[in-house]
Amino acid sequence: MSDLTTVELLWLEKRIENRLRFGNPVSERILDGNRRVLSFTPGSIFAFVRWTSNDFGTVLSRVDILRAATPGRPYSTVPWISPGGESLLRLSSWPKVERVLQTIDAVEALGINPADAAPDYWHHVHNRLSVNETPRPYTRSRHQIWLNRRRIAS
C-alpha cells in the first residue's frame, strides 16, 4: 500500500474541469485524453480547483488547498483525492475562488512557490475570505520566518 496521495484531474469541455493550481507531484499517470492522476508525497501542499457546469451555467466552483495525508495522522476526505488530506483552505463560489486564485498569483509574484508558503497562511486566507474580509498579503519576511521555523522544528 502506497503512502502517496493521488489526485484525479478530469477535463470534459464545457462540463467539468478538475485541475491542479499548484503543487509538486512526484508522478503523473495519463489514463486517457481527459484524465490524469497525480501523486504527492505525505505532507506536500497543493491546490485543487474544481469547476462544473450544465446547460444552464456554472453549478460548482471550489478550491481546496490541502496537505497530502500523512500515515497515522487525521485527514479530510475530498472528492477526486485519495485518501485525502489536511484541509488548509476550502472555499466555494466563484467570487471566493477567484480571490484565492488572485492570492496564489500574488505569492507567485514574490518568486515563492505557493506549495512552499507557510501552511498557516492558507488557513488565514480561508478564515478571512470565508467572512468576506481581505487577507493580509504574504511577504518575503513572513516566508523567511516560516522557513526558519520549519528548519528549527526538523
N, C-alpha and C positions, 0 to 999 in steps of 0.2 A: 504494500500500500504506500502510495506516494504522499509526502508531506506538502506537495505543491498545491497551490490554489489555482483552479482553472477558471477562465472567463471565456464564455462563448460569445463571439461577435457575430451579428447577423445583419444583413442588409437586404431588404426587399424594397425595390424602388417605389417611392411614394406611400409606403405602408409601415415599414419597421426599420429603424436604424439603431443598432446597439454598437457603440464604439468606445474605444479607449481614448481618453483625452490626454492622459499622461500616465507614465509608469514604465518600468524596466523589466519586461518579460524575459524569462530565461529560455523559453522555447515557444515556437509557433507551429501549429499544425493546421493545414488547409484541408477542410472537409469537402468543400465544393466551391462553386463560383460565388456563393453568397455567405458562406460560413467559415469562420476560423476559430481555433481555440488557442488562447494564450495561457501560459503557465507562469506563476510567480512564486518565488521562494517565500517561506514564512517571514512575516514582518515587513515585506515590501509594501510600499504605499502606491496606490494607483487610483485614477478617476475613471469611472464608468458612467457613460451618458446613454440614456435610453429615450427614444422618441417613437411614438406610434400614432398613426392616423387612420382614418377611414374615409368613406366618400364624403363625409360632412366636415372634415377638418381634423385638427390635432386632438387626440384622445389622451395622450400621456407625454409629458416632458419631465424627466427626472435625472438627477445627477447624484451619484454616490461616490464619496472618497473613502476608501477602505484601506485598512492594513490587513494584508493577507493573513489568514488563520495560522496560528502557531499551535502545534500539538500540545494538548494539556491546558490550553487557555480558552476562556469562553469566546464565542464569536456569534455574530448575527448571520442569519441566512438571507440571501438576496437572490432574486431570480436571475438565472443565467450564470451564476457564480457557484462553484463547488469547491470546498464545502461552504464557504462564506468568508466573512472577515469582520474585524473590529470596525464598526462604523465611526468614522471621524466626522463625516458630513453626509446628510441625506436631505435633499430638498426637491420639491416638485413644483410644477407650474412654470411656464416658460419665462416670465419675468425674473423669478428667482434663479432658475437655471442659467439664464443669460448673465446675471450678476456674478454667479460663481465662475462662469467661463471668463468674464472680464477680470475677475480677481486672479485666476490662474494666469491669464495673459500678463497681468501686472507683475506677478512673481517671476515669470519668464523674462520680462523686460529688464529685470535686475541681473540677469545672467545666472539665475538659480533654477535648477531643475525642481519643479513643484513636488516631485517624488522625494526630494531631499529636504524639503521645508519641514519646519517643526510641526509634528502632529497636532500639538496644542493650538497652532494657528488655524488649522482646518476646523477644529472644534469651535474656536472663536468665530470664524466666518459663519459656520452653521447657526450658532446661537444668535448672532446679530441679524443675519438675513431672515431667520425664521420669525423674527418680530419686526421686520421691515426697517431695521436700522442699518447704518453703514458700518461695515467692519473697518477696523484700523488697518492701514496698509502694512504689508510685510516689508521689513527693511533689512539691509545688509547687516546692521548691528544686531538685530534680533536673530538673524540667521547664524551669525558668528557665535552668539550666546548659546544657541541650540547645539551647534557643533561642539562647543566646549563642554556643555552639559552631557552630551552623548558620549564624548571621549572619556570624561571622568567616570561616568556610570559603567563603562565597559571594562 
